[in-house]
Amino acid sequence: MNETISLILIIIGILFDLFGCLGLLRFPDVYNRLQSATKCVTLGTWCILLGVFAKYGFSAIGIKALVSIPLLFFASTVAAHSLARGAYHYGFPMWEGSVIDDYKEPVATMKQETENTGKPSGFSK
Amino acid sequence: MNPLYNVFLYILIGMCFICLYRVIMGPTIADRMVGIDIMGILVVGITAIIALKTDRMFILDIGIAWIILSFIGTLTLAKYLGRNKLNE
């Protein structure tokens, strides 16, 4: 029974991983690739680790898998966010079919503040 | 041992090759960094399935260490991309 649940969870996780990697392969733009791949692959690996926990229960392996779930969650999301921010500040262009760019205005105001006060405001650069 | 675990391993390793394709062919630096980051997350899944396959528990430790190292590496490179000084 435990084995069946663990297999089902692992198969779901591998499907999510596969879709995330397809997004990494097919999307046109670094921001699109980042959002597709990070979200799907994080959830997929989460499901695989949950499958390990479902097979072993509260033993040493299960607890280790359970501990690495929140670690992976926070680490990968924070890394992806900072990567997207860094790519935007570096000035990589968005895909020409992009509709909206909400981050342009805050960045412009932050640059204005920096020029006015002469010192870099907290989170612009 | 379930023979399905080998199939899972082959699929995950194939996905690592997709990430390697993005690392090699990526048009910008950020694409390569995304590829490395995603490959780091996939390796954690590979270690979990190897731990299932062999019943050894120390392999998950490798996964946890890999998460932290990949996190620090990606964060540092993202800081470099944002043209920050590293001590800010």
Backbone of each chain as ProteinMPNN parsed JSONL, in Angstrom:
{"seq_chain_A": "MNETISLILIIIGILFDLFGCLGLLRFPDVYNRLQSATKCVTLGTWCILLGVFAKYGFSAIGIKALVSIPLLFFASTVAAHSLARGAYHYGFPMWEGSVIDDYKEPVATMKQETENTGKPSGFSK", "coords_chain_A": {"N_chain_A": [[0.826, -1.212, 0.0], [1.83, 1.295, 0.959], [3.915, 1.377, -0.828], [2.58, 1.6, -3.276], [1.359, 4.143, -3.044], [3.654, 5.691, -2.895], [4.804, 5.188, -5.406], [2.873, 6.341, -7.093], [3.03, 9.035, -6.321], [5.66, 9.57, -7.089], [5.52, 9.25, -9.838], [3.77, 11.321, -10.539], [5.395, 13.469, -9.785], [7.536, 13.157, -11.575], [6.29, 13.636, -13.965], [5.644, 16.358, -13.664], [8.251, 17.396, -13.552], [9.062, 16.8, -16.129], [7.383, 18.405, -17.697], [8.203, 20.907, -16.855], [10.847, 20.903, -17.794], [10.387, 20.76, -20.506], [9.266, 23.271, -20.859], [11.518, 24.789, -20.28], [12.955, 24.181, -22.511], [11.409, 25.129, -24.649], [10.328, 27.722, -24.373], [10.42, 31.269, -25.26], [12.115, 33.123, -24.006], [14.104, 34.535, -21.398], [12.797, 35.108, -19.0], [10.317, 33.836, -19.215], [11.215, 31.197, -19.422], [12.376, 30.903, -16.94], [10.198, 31.155, -15.168], [8.489, 29.048, -15.876], [10.161, 26.732, -15.66], [11.182, 26.83, -13.018], [8.941, 26.76, -11.275], [7.535, 24.382, -12.013], [9.524, 22.37, -11.812], [10.309, 22.539, -9.183], [7.951, 21.791, -7.812], [7.737, 19.201, -8.808], [10.05, 17.848, -7.852], [9.556, 18.111, -5.175], [7.304, 16.417, -4.997], [8.534, 13.973, -5.573], [10.239, 13.67, -3.367], [8.323, 13.561, -1.395], [7.193, 11.161, -2.085], [9.275, 9.405, -1.369], [9.151, 9.797, 1.373], [6.601, 8.739, 1.812], [7.01, 6.055, 1.35], [8.843, 5.205, 3.349], [7.977, 6.232, 5.77], [8.149, 7.436, 9.164], [11.028, 7.057, 9.454], [14.651, 7.082, 9.333], [15.365, 7.757, 6.671], [12.944, 8.761, 5.71], [12.504, 10.991, 7.338], [14.641, 12.558, 6.584], [14.026, 13.101, 3.914], [11.705, 14.532, 4.32], [12.707, 16.747, 5.636], [14.224, 17.953, 3.672], [12.3, 18.969, 1.989], [11.048, 21.625, 2.726], [13.439, 23.063, 2.69], [14.297, 22.874, 0.007], [12.141, 24.128, -1.181], [12.176, 26.86, -0.251], [14.805, 27.581, -0.983], [14.965, 27.263, -3.819], [12.956, 28.942, -4.791], [13.694, 31.496, -3.852], [16.171, 31.763, -5.083], [15.408, 31.775, -7.771], [13.854, 34.064, -7.915], [15.728, 36.076, -7.335], [17.399, 35.724, -9.46], [15.793, 36.423, -11.642], [15.396, 39.094, -11.068], [18.021, 40.055, -11.193], [18.552, 39.553, -13.89], [16.763, 41.308, -15.065], [17.713, 43.793, -14.202], [20.192, 43.765, -15.393], [19.439, 44.033, -17.974], [18.515, 42.32, -19.976], [16.641, 41.698, -22.891], [13.045, 41.545, -23.123], [10.771, 39.127, -24.521], [9.523, 39.853, -27.786], [6.804, 39.637, -28.068], [5.733, 40.184, -25.614], [3.311, 41.442, -23.299], [2.94, 43.156, -21.072], [4.814, 45.152, -18.771], [5.392, 45.467, -15.708], [7.398, 46.142, -13.998], [8.882, 48.169, -14.875], [8.268, 50.817, -14.164], [8.698, 51.123, -11.254], [11.494, 50.709, -11.268], [12.344, 52.889, -12.751], [11.565, 55.037, -11.078], [13.184, 54.463, -8.908], [15.71, 54.878, -9.961], [15.545, 57.595, -10.456], [15.333, 58.614, -7.855], [17.846, 57.868, -6.925], [19.479, 59.488, -8.486], [18.678, 61.984, -7.583], [19.211, 62.069, -4.787], [21.807, 61.29, -4.651], [22.953, 59.112, -3.469], [22.825, 55.532, -3.578], [19.556, 54.247, -3.525], [17.833, 51.936, -1.386], [17.105, 49.331, -2.597], [17.582, 49.419, -5.311], [20.025, 49.278, -6.892]], "CA_chain_A": [[0.0, 0.0, 0.0], [2.756, 2.425, 0.986], [4.69, 1.36, -2.078], [1.734, 2.117, -4.354], [1.234, 5.599, -2.894], [4.942, 6.302, -3.227], [4.988, 5.147, -6.863], [1.993, 7.328, -7.729], [3.589, 10.368, -6.082], [6.886, 9.766, -7.879], [5.156, 9.429, -11.247], [3.273, 12.703, -10.675], [6.545, 14.366, -9.716], [8.353, 13.087, -12.786], [5.545, 14.334, -15.03], [5.84, 17.803, -13.482], [9.624, 17.696, -13.967], [9.143, 16.727, -17.589], [6.754, 19.589, -18.29], [9.072, 22.046, -16.587], [12.006, 20.888, -18.685], [9.909, 21.127, -21.845], [9.166, 24.725, -20.858], [12.885, 25.308, -20.383], [13.437, 23.975, -23.876], [10.596, 25.678, -25.714], [9.87, 29.097, -24.24], [11.257, 32.134, -26.081], [12.597, 34.291, -23.288], [14.687, 34.048, -20.145], [11.825, 35.216, -17.901], [9.361, 32.736, -19.38], [11.883, 29.937, -19.079], [12.592, 30.869, -15.497], [8.979, 30.904, -14.395], [7.995, 27.696, -16.151], [11.02, 25.674, -15.16], [11.346, 26.805, -11.57], [7.751, 26.31, -10.551], [7.206, 22.975, -12.266], [10.545, 21.432, -11.347], [10.266, 22.512, -7.72], [6.833, 20.956, -7.374], [8.005, 17.808, -9.163], [11.006, 17.267, -6.915], [8.785, 18.05, -3.944], [6.483, 15.199, -5.033], [9.408, 12.798, -5.484], [10.677, 13.52, -1.974], [7.152, 13.124, -0.635], [7.066, 9.734, -2.358], [10.245, 8.713, -0.506], [8.602, 9.811, 2.734], [5.441, 7.851, 1.887], [7.419, 4.661, 1.427], [9.575, 4.824, 4.548], [7.37, 6.696, 7.006], [8.997, 8.23, 10.052], [12.329, 6.473, 9.76], [15.72, 8.053, 9.073], [15.278, 8.236, 5.29], [11.735, 9.552, 5.552], [12.668, 12.296, 7.966], [15.562, 13.365, 5.769], [13.28, 13.59, 2.747], [10.756, 15.543, 4.792], [13.457, 17.972, 5.963], [14.712, 18.643, 2.478], [11.208, 19.602, 1.243], [11.018, 23.09, 2.884], [14.732, 23.611, 2.265], [14.256, 23.005, -1.456], [11.101, 25.097, -1.53], [12.632, 28.243, -0.07], [16.046, 27.856, -1.712], [14.811, 27.413, -5.266], [12.145, 30.115, -5.139], [14.471, 32.712, -3.624], [17.201, 31.847, -6.114], [14.807, 32.141, -9.052], [13.443, 35.466, -7.84], [16.885, 36.965, -7.433], [17.928, 35.583, -10.819], [14.957, 37.224, -12.537], [15.673, 40.494, -10.782], [19.331, 40.37, -11.745], [18.468, 39.584, -15.356], [16.073, 42.535, -15.455], [18.585, 44.948, -14.0], [21.251, 43.708, -16.387], [18.872, 44.585, -19.189], [18.189, 41.372, -21.035], [15.356, 42.104, -23.458], [11.922, 40.617, -23.052], [10.29, 38.632, -25.81], [8.82, 40.974, -28.417], [5.363, 39.464, -27.925], [5.295, 40.416, -24.235], [2.219, 42.402, -23.281], [2.993, 44.147, -20.008], [6.064, 45.176, -18.025], [5.032, 46.256, -14.531], [8.56, 46.462, -13.171], [9.617, 49.279, -15.484], [8.001, 52.063, -13.451], [9.48, 51.2, -10.011], [12.927, 50.851, -11.538], [12.577, 54.273, -13.175], [11.501, 55.912, -9.902], [14.357, 54.229, -8.062], [16.851, 55.544, -10.587], [15.352, 59.027, -10.232], [15.717, 58.884, -6.467], [19.297, 57.757, -6.803], [20.114, 60.677, -9.05], [18.369, 63.166, -6.773], [19.85, 62.086, -3.478], [23.232, 61.095, -4.806], [23.398, 57.809, -2.987], [21.909, 54.512, -4.073], [18.454, 53.876, -2.65], [18.051, 50.632, -0.809], [17.035, 48.091, -3.349], [17.616, 49.576, -6.758], [21.203, 48.686, -7.52]], "C_chain_A": [[0.855, 1.254, 0.0], [3.536, 2.531, -0.315], [3.887, 1.944, -3.226], [1.61, 3.636, -4.274], [2.537, 6.278, -3.31], [5.177, 6.29, -4.726], [4.127, 6.19, -7.549], [2.551, 8.733, -7.554], [4.822, 10.614, -6.948], [6.538, 9.975, -9.344], [4.597, 10.831, -11.486], [4.445, 13.682, -10.692], [7.357, 14.352, -10.988], [7.625, 13.738, -13.95], [5.727, 15.844, -14.897], [7.241, 18.215, -13.919], [9.729, 17.762, -15.477], [8.538, 17.964, -18.226], [7.607, 20.83, -18.046], [10.261, 22.089, -17.516], [11.586, 21.192, -20.114], [9.753, 22.637, -21.946], [10.53, 25.37, -20.97], [13.393, 25.209, -21.811], [12.703, 24.859, -24.873], [10.265, 27.146, -25.582], [10.881, 30.068, -24.855], [12.186, 33.056, -25.325], [13.133, 33.828, -21.949], [13.681, 34.106, -18.998], [10.785, 34.108, -17.983], [9.975, 31.414, -18.982], [12.017, 29.798, -17.582], [11.304, 30.511, -14.774], [8.448, 29.511, -14.646], [8.842, 26.668, -15.423], [11.065, 25.664, -13.652], [10.114, 26.259, -10.878], [7.508, 24.828, -10.761], [8.235, 22.045, -11.667], [10.58, 21.392, -9.823], [9.136, 21.629, -7.224], [7.086, 19.485, -7.678], [8.954, 17.155, -8.188], [10.401, 17.14, -5.522], [7.98, 16.749, -3.897], [7.354, 13.961, -4.937], [9.851, 12.575, -4.038], [9.53, 13.067, -1.081], [6.879, 11.637, -0.868], [8.033, 8.916, -1.528], [9.722, 8.653, 0.917], [7.442, 8.84, 2.858], [5.86, 6.397, 1.952], [8.0, 4.321, 2.788], [8.944, 5.297, 5.84], [8.357, 7.474, 7.855], [10.256, 7.467, 10.45], [13.389, 7.495, 9.357], [15.599, 8.621, 7.664], [14.069, 9.144, 5.119], [11.881, 10.929, 6.15], [13.601, 13.167, 7.151], [14.852, 13.912, 4.549], [12.331, 14.703, 3.163], [11.472, 16.847, 5.122], [13.87, 18.701, 4.696], [13.586, 19.276, 1.675], [11.149, 21.117, 1.484], [12.313, 23.757, 2.476], [14.721, 23.877, 0.773], [13.28, 24.092, -1.874], [11.629, 26.524, -1.431], [13.862, 28.525, -0.922], [15.772, 28.116, -3.185], [13.972, 28.632, -5.61], [12.926, 31.401, -4.944], [15.537, 32.873, -4.706], [16.597, 32.293, -7.444], [14.379, 33.598, -9.056], [14.638, 36.384, -8.034], [17.505, 36.885, -8.819], [17.114, 36.429, -11.804], [15.228, 38.698, -12.336], [17.019, 40.907, -11.367], [19.305, 40.461, -13.251], [17.781, 40.857, -15.811], [16.994, 43.739, -15.304], [19.743, 44.948, -14.974], [20.747, 44.201, -17.736], [18.688, 43.588, -20.309], [16.811, 41.698, -21.585], [14.286, 41.055, -23.223], [11.559, 40.18, -24.459], [9.439, 39.721, -26.465], [7.307, 40.82, -28.357], [4.858, 39.718, -26.523], [4.304, 41.565, -24.184], [2.487, 43.522, -22.283], [4.321, 44.03, -19.27], [5.851, 46.067, -16.803], [6.244, 46.714, -13.741], [9.291, 47.685, -13.68], [9.49, 50.545, -14.648], [8.764, 52.157, -12.116], [10.964, 51.389, -10.255], [13.244, 52.276, -11.956], [12.55, 55.219, -11.979], [12.729, 55.716, -9.017], [15.579, 54.909, -8.651], [16.773, 57.049, -10.362], [15.786, 59.408, -8.827], [17.216, 58.835, -6.293], [19.98, 58.997, -7.354], [19.865, 61.907, -8.182], [19.178, 63.199, -5.487], [21.343, 61.84, -3.565], [23.767, 59.802, -4.248], [22.383, 56.762, -3.407], [20.812, 54.216, -3.067], [18.513, 52.376, -2.429], [18.086, 49.458, -1.761], [17.067, 48.29, -4.854], [18.834, 48.884, -7.349], [22.195, 48.25, -6.465]], "O_chain_A": [[0.666, 2.156, -0.816], [3.781, 3.622, -0.829], [4.418, 2.686, -4.053], [1.734, 4.335, -5.28], [2.526, 7.305, -3.988], [5.69, 7.264, -5.277], [4.581, 6.856, -8.48], [2.557, 9.531, -8.492], [5.015, 11.71, -7.474], [7.174, 10.778, -10.026], [4.902, 11.461, -12.5], [4.485, 14.605, -11.506], [7.821, 15.397, -11.445], [8.257, 14.327, -14.827], [5.939, 16.535, -15.894], [7.417, 19.243, -14.572], [10.382, 18.641, -16.039], [9.094, 18.516, -19.175], [7.723, 21.695, -18.914], [10.656, 23.158, -17.983], [12.341, 21.815, -20.861], [10.064, 23.229, -22.98], [10.695, 26.373, -21.664], [14.167, 26.051, -22.265], [13.304, 25.302, -25.851], [9.943, 27.783, -26.585], [12.063, 29.742, -24.964], [12.998, 33.732, -25.958], [12.664, 32.824, -21.412], [13.705, 33.249, -18.115], [10.411, 33.514, -16.971], [9.35, 30.606, -18.295], [11.803, 28.725, -17.019], [11.304, 29.669, -13.875], [7.997, 28.85, -13.711], [8.329, 25.84, -14.671], [10.993, 24.595, -13.047], [10.214, 25.402, -10.001], [7.297, 24.091, -9.797], [7.873, 21.03, -11.071], [10.846, 20.346, -9.232], [9.329, 20.812, -6.324], [6.698, 18.615, -6.899], [8.711, 16.036, -7.738], [10.688, 16.196, -4.786], [7.972, 16.058, -2.878], [6.966, 12.989, -4.289], [9.843, 11.449, -3.542], [9.723, 12.298, -0.139], [6.398, 10.938, 0.024], [7.673, 7.85, -1.03], [9.821, 7.627, 1.59], [7.297, 8.18, 3.888], [5.154, 5.579, 2.541], [7.694, 3.264, 3.339], [9.32, 4.823, 6.912], [9.285, 8.095, 7.337], [10.517, 7.256, 11.634], [13.063, 8.647, 9.071], [15.715, 9.831, 7.474], [14.155, 10.179, 4.459], [11.445, 11.921, 5.565], [13.387, 14.373, 7.033], [15.054, 15.07, 4.184], [12.171, 15.695, 2.451], [10.921, 17.929, 4.919], [13.864, 19.931, 4.653], [13.861, 20.051, 0.759], [11.197, 21.861, 0.504], [12.307, 24.881, 1.974], [15.086, 24.962, 0.322], [13.545, 24.872, -2.789], [11.547, 27.299, -2.384], [13.96, 29.595, -1.523], [16.286, 29.082, -3.748], [14.237, 29.297, -6.612], [12.84, 32.307, -5.772], [15.779, 33.979, -5.189], [17.196, 33.092, -8.164], [14.517, 34.291, -10.064], [14.577, 37.349, -8.796], [18.073, 37.864, -9.303], [17.677, 37.072, -12.69], [15.285, 39.467, -13.296], [17.143, 41.976, -11.964], [19.949, 41.33, -13.838], [18.162, 41.435, -16.829], [17.045, 44.602, -16.18], [20.234, 46.012, -15.35], [21.517, 44.719, -18.545], [18.702, 43.967, -21.481], [15.891, 41.952, -20.808], [14.562, 39.858, -23.135], [11.981, 40.78, -25.449], [8.713, 40.435, -25.775], [6.59, 41.795, -28.578], [3.679, 39.499, -26.247], [4.431, 42.541, -24.924], [2.289, 44.697, -22.595], [4.884, 42.941, -19.158], [6.098, 47.271, -16.854], [6.124, 47.598, -12.893], [10.202, 48.191, -13.025], [10.469, 51.262, -14.441], [9.416, 53.17, -11.864], [11.624, 52.14, -9.537], [14.279, 52.823, -11.575], [13.401, 56.102, -11.864], [13.252, 56.674, -8.447], [16.398, 55.46, -7.915], [17.785, 57.704, -10.112], [16.506, 60.386, -8.625], [17.794, 59.665, -5.592], [20.94, 59.499, -6.77], [20.733, 62.771, -8.059], [19.76, 64.225, -5.135], [22.073, 62.158, -2.626], [24.908, 59.429, -4.519], [21.203, 57.073, -3.573], [21.09, 53.962, -1.895], [19.155, 51.643, -3.181], [19.025, 48.664, -1.723], [16.624, 47.418, -5.601], [18.702, 48.008, -8.204], [23.258, 47.725, -6.797]]}, "seq_chain_B": "MNPLYNVFLYILIGMCFICLYRVIMGPTIADRMVGIDIMGILVVGITAIIALKTDRMFILDIGIAWIILSFIGTLTLAKYLGRNKLNE", "coords_chain_B": {"N_chain_B": [[13.374, -4.911, -5.108], [12.015, -2.438, -7.118], [11.632, -2.553, -10.625], [10.834, -0.262, -11.887], [12.171, 1.911, -10.88], [14.574, 2.195, -12.22], [13.671, 3.091, -14.697], [12.626, 5.58, -13.978], [15.009, 6.827, -13.226], [16.355, 6.921, -15.683], [14.678, 8.659, -17.106], [14.931, 11.021, -15.602], [17.645, 11.56, -15.923], [17.726, 12.024, -18.634], [16.279, 14.402, -18.668], [18.111, 16.03, -17.394], [19.92, 16.226, -19.459], [18.48, 17.803, -21.211], [18.558, 20.21, -19.788], [21.292, 20.642, -19.943], [21.55, 21.09, -22.639], [20.31, 23.587, -22.755], [22.127, 25.006, -21.248], [24.375, 24.933, -22.882], [23.527, 25.972, -25.383], [22.214, 28.312, -24.741], [21.085, 31.613, -25.397], [21.709, 33.883, -23.843], [23.515, 34.922, -20.84], [21.922, 34.608, -18.602], [20.17, 32.593, -19.326], [21.825, 30.352, -19.316], [22.42, 30.265, -16.614], [19.91, 29.714, -15.55], [19.579, 27.145, -16.549], [21.597, 25.749, -15.156], [20.685, 26.033, -12.539], [18.189, 24.699, -12.593], [19.078, 22.158, -13.211], [20.415, 21.524, -10.892], [18.241, 21.257, -9.147], [17.002, 19.049, -10.254], [18.876, 17.068, -9.781], [18.595, 16.584, -7.097], [16.198, 15.18, -7.055], [17.118, 12.914, -8.396], [18.934, 11.887, -6.531], [17.124, 11.225, -4.538], [15.697, 9.151, -5.741], [17.714, 7.293, -6.139], [18.288, 6.722, -3.497], [15.907, 5.455, -2.795], [16.198, 3.231, -4.394], [18.479, 1.865, -3.562], [18.227, 1.678, -0.828], [19.894, 3.05, 0.883], [20.647, 5.508, 3.261], [22.351, 7.655, 3.332], [22.564, 8.903, 0.93], [20.638, 10.795, 0.545], [21.663, 12.863, 2.022], [23.57, 13.914, 0.345], [21.887, 15.102, -1.476], [20.715, 17.155, 0.076], [22.958, 18.738, 0.66], [23.552, 19.477, -1.914], [21.377, 21.07, -2.597], [21.841, 23.341, -0.982], [24.332, 24.235, -1.924], [23.767, 24.796, -4.605], [21.907, 26.8, -4.292], [23.447, 28.858, -3.094], [25.314, 29.305, -5.114], [23.713, 30.125, -7.317], [22.606, 32.427, -6.246], [24.827, 34.056, -5.865], [25.711, 34.397, -8.509], [23.502, 35.725, -9.514], [23.574, 38.098, -8.102], [25.887, 39.088, -9.226], [25.005, 39.499, -11.811], [23.122, 41.524, -11.391], [24.78, 43.605, -11.039], [25.578, 44.294, -8.483], [27.551, 45.194, -5.642], [29.296, 42.682, -3.868], [29.222, 42.772, -1.123], [27.014, 44.11, -0.245]], "CA_chain_B": [[13.551, -3.611, -5.773], [11.094, -2.267, -8.237], [12.364, -2.165, -11.85], [10.421, 1.05, -12.377], [13.107, 2.935, -10.431], [15.552, 2.432, -13.283], [13.03, 3.923, -15.716], [12.593, 6.943, -13.445], [16.364, 7.392, -13.298], [16.688, 7.259, -17.066], [13.933, 9.861, -17.514], [15.509, 12.203, -14.95], [18.949, 11.87, -16.523], [17.424, 12.648, -19.92], [15.915, 15.803, -18.435], [19.36, 16.755, -17.133], [20.537, 16.558, -20.739], [17.758, 18.971, -21.74], [19.122, 21.397, -19.131], [22.632, 20.858, -20.488], [21.356, 21.726, -23.948], [20.04, 25.001, -22.53], [23.369, 25.626, -20.779], [25.329, 25.092, -23.983], [23.008, 26.761, -26.494], [21.454, 29.47, -24.308], [21.576, 32.822, -26.043], [22.251, 34.854, -22.901], [24.113, 34.344, -19.634], [20.878, 34.242, -17.649], [19.643, 31.284, -19.717], [22.736, 29.307, -18.826], [22.272, 30.143, -15.165], [18.657, 28.999, -15.288], [19.823, 25.724, -16.808], [22.381, 25.154, -14.058], [19.828, 25.996, -11.354], [17.197, 23.635, -12.74], [19.755, 20.872, -13.144], [20.651, 21.261, -9.484], [17.031, 20.741, -8.497], [16.739, 17.689, -10.754], [19.812, 16.124, -9.164], [18.024, 16.204, -5.8], [15.267, 14.089, -7.347], [17.889, 11.71, -8.735], [19.452, 11.291, -5.296], [16.009, 10.599, -3.81], [15.339, 7.861, -6.344], [18.795, 6.335, -5.856], [18.104, 6.288, -2.11], [14.842, 4.453, -2.809], [16.612, 2.027, -5.104], [19.517, 1.124, -2.865], [17.943, 1.632, 0.61], [20.941, 3.694, 1.689], [20.073, 6.798, 3.62], [23.286, 8.787, 3.277], [22.523, 9.547, -0.384], [19.813, 12.003, 0.666], [22.517, 13.942, 2.525], [24.168, 14.552, -0.833], [20.861, 15.974, -2.044], [20.557, 18.359, 0.894], [24.13, 19.59, 0.433], [23.469, 20.015, -3.276], [20.416, 22.181, -2.578], [22.44, 24.545, -0.407], [25.397, 24.735, -2.795], [23.172, 25.373, -5.806], [21.291, 28.056, -3.854], [24.474, 29.887, -2.917], [25.905, 29.607, -6.411], [22.795, 30.917, -8.135], [22.44, 33.75, -5.626], [26.03, 34.849, -6.147], [25.736, 34.787, -9.92], [22.441, 36.705, -9.752], [24.111, 39.361, -7.618], [26.841, 39.55, -10.227], [24.238, 39.995, -12.954], [22.51, 42.79, -11.041], [25.872, 44.554, -10.867], [25.732, 44.701, -7.101], [28.76, 44.781, -4.95], [28.931, 41.456, -3.193], [29.081, 42.927, 0.312], [25.848, 44.919, 0.084]], "C_chain_B": [[12.684, -3.547, -7.008], [11.864, -1.877, -9.497], [11.944, -0.823, -12.399], [11.419, 2.14, -11.979], [14.161, 3.24, -11.486], [14.971, 3.329, -14.361], [12.986, 5.38, -15.261], [13.969, 7.598, -13.565], [16.716, 7.785, -14.712], [15.963, 8.529, -17.506], [14.57, 11.104, -16.902], [16.853, 12.567, -15.558], [18.751, 12.48, -17.903], [17.035, 14.108, -19.744], [17.136, 16.634, -18.079], [20.047, 17.111, -18.445], [19.804, 17.708, -21.429], [18.327, 20.247, -21.127], [20.513, 21.69, -19.666], [22.551, 21.489, -21.866], [21.124, 23.22, -23.768], [21.309, 25.709, -22.053], [24.307, 25.872, -21.949], [24.809, 26.078, -25.009], [22.368, 28.08, -26.077], [21.974, 30.771, -24.884], [22.171, 33.836, -25.07], [22.845, 34.145, -21.689], [23.028, 33.842, -18.695], [20.264, 32.895, -18.01], [20.526, 30.159, -19.207], [22.59, 29.135, -17.323], [20.986, 29.447, -14.782], [18.849, 27.502, -15.494], [20.567, 25.062, -15.668], [21.513, 25.001, -12.809], [18.847, 24.836, -11.423], [17.861, 22.267, -12.675], [20.081, 20.519, -11.7], [19.429, 20.714, -8.783], [16.738, 19.317, -8.96], [17.644, 16.669, -10.092], [19.306, 15.695, -7.793], [17.008, 15.074, -5.987], [15.996, 12.799, -7.675], [18.427, 11.055, -7.47], [18.333, 10.626, -4.507], [15.685, 9.239, -4.407], [16.453, 6.843, -6.155], [18.679, 5.836, -4.418], [16.983, 5.27, -2.005], [15.35, 3.135, -3.358], [17.569, 1.199, -4.271], [19.282, 1.003, -1.372], [19.06, 2.208, 1.465], [20.459, 5.094, 2.015], [21.051, 7.949, 3.482], [23.204, 9.505, 1.949], [21.647, 10.793, -0.337], [20.603, 13.168, 1.241], [23.176, 14.684, 1.37], [23.162, 15.503, -1.449], [20.721, 17.266, -1.262], [21.736, 19.298, 0.682], [24.062, 20.229, -0.941], [22.484, 21.179, -3.362], [21.109, 23.452, -2.103], [23.501, 25.116, -1.331], [24.812, 25.399, -4.036], [22.515, 26.708, -5.487], [22.331, 29.17, -3.766], [25.075, 30.284, -4.255], [25.009, 30.483, -7.256], [22.641, 32.32, -7.576], [23.634, 34.636, -5.936], [26.048, 35.318, -7.598], [24.653, 35.811, -10.222], [22.863, 38.071, -9.243], [25.068, 39.947, -8.632], [26.111, 40.121, -11.433], [23.616, 41.345, -12.645], [23.513, 43.888, -10.801], [25.901, 45.127, -9.458], [27.156, 44.475, -6.655], [28.38, 43.614, -4.047], [28.762, 41.649, -1.7], [27.873, 43.762, 0.687], [24.743, 44.047, 0.627]], "O_chain_B": [[12.632, -4.472, -7.818], [12.677, -0.953, -9.449], [12.609, -0.283, -13.283], [11.514, 3.169, -12.648], [14.592, 4.383, -11.637], [15.653, 4.21, -14.885], [13.267, 6.295, -16.035], [14.086, 8.761, -13.952], [17.301, 8.844, -14.94], [16.54, 9.375, -18.19], [14.736, 12.12, -17.579], [17.173, 13.748, -15.696], [19.516, 13.356, -18.308], [17.403, 14.957, -20.556], [17.201, 17.815, -18.42], [20.682, 18.16, -18.551], [20.419, 18.497, -22.147], [18.555, 21.236, -21.823], [20.883, 22.853, -19.828], [23.383, 22.324, -22.224], [21.663, 24.032, -24.52], [21.548, 26.865, -22.401], [24.967, 26.91, -22.005], [25.559, 26.938, -25.47], [22.012, 28.89, -26.932], [23.18, 31.015, -24.866], [23.068, 34.586, -25.455], [22.7, 32.933, -21.528], [23.175, 32.794, -18.066], [19.878, 32.132, -17.124], [20.033, 29.139, -18.725], [22.629, 28.017, -16.81], [20.948, 28.683, -13.817], [18.348, 26.689, -14.716], [20.225, 23.954, -15.252], [21.583, 23.991, -12.11], [18.681, 24.085, -10.461], [17.28, 21.319, -12.146], [20.031, 19.349, -11.32], [19.531, 19.827, -7.936], [16.288, 18.48, -8.177], [17.236, 15.53, -9.864], [19.557, 14.568, -7.367], [16.956, 14.135, -5.193], [15.558, 11.716, -7.287], [18.39, 9.833, -7.332], [18.547, 9.59, -3.877], [15.427, 8.282, -3.677], [16.179, 5.65, -6.023], [18.939, 4.665, -4.145], [17.076, 4.324, -1.223], [14.994, 2.063, -2.869], [17.489, -0.03, -4.267], [20.036, 0.309, -0.69], [19.162, 1.886, 2.649], [19.923, 5.789, 1.152], [20.639, 9.109, 3.51], [23.718, 10.617, 1.829], [21.876, 11.742, -1.086], [20.274, 14.328, 0.99], [23.325, 15.905, 1.399], [23.527, 16.59, -1.898], [20.62, 18.345, -1.845], [21.554, 20.507, 0.54], [24.463, 21.379, -1.121], [22.708, 22.146, -4.09], [20.99, 24.506, -2.727], [23.578, 26.331, -1.514], [25.299, 26.442, -4.472], [22.551, 27.635, -6.295], [22.135, 30.269, -4.285], [25.318, 31.465, -4.504], [25.464, 31.464, -7.846], [22.556, 33.29, -8.329], [23.479, 35.82, -6.233], [26.356, 36.475, -7.887], [24.839, 36.674, -11.081], [22.556, 39.09, -9.863], [25.068, 41.154, -8.874], [26.547, 41.116, -12.012], [23.573, 42.221, -13.508], [23.143, 44.992, -10.401], [26.21, 46.302, -9.263], [27.877, 43.658, -7.226], [27.268, 43.566, -3.522], [28.203, 40.771, -1.043], [27.72, 44.099, 1.861], [23.67, 44.548, 0.964]]}, "name": "protein", "num_of_chains": 2, "seq": "MNETISLILIIIGILFDLFGCLGLLRFPDVYNRLQSATKCVTLGTWCILLGVFAKYGFSAIGIKALVSIPLLFFASTVAAHSLARGAYHYGFPMWEGSVIDDYKEPVATMKQETENTGKPSGFSKMNPLYNVFLYILIGMCFICLYRVIMGPTIADRMVGIDIMGILVVGITAIIALKTDRMFILDIGIAWIILSFIGTLTLAKYLGRNKLNE"}
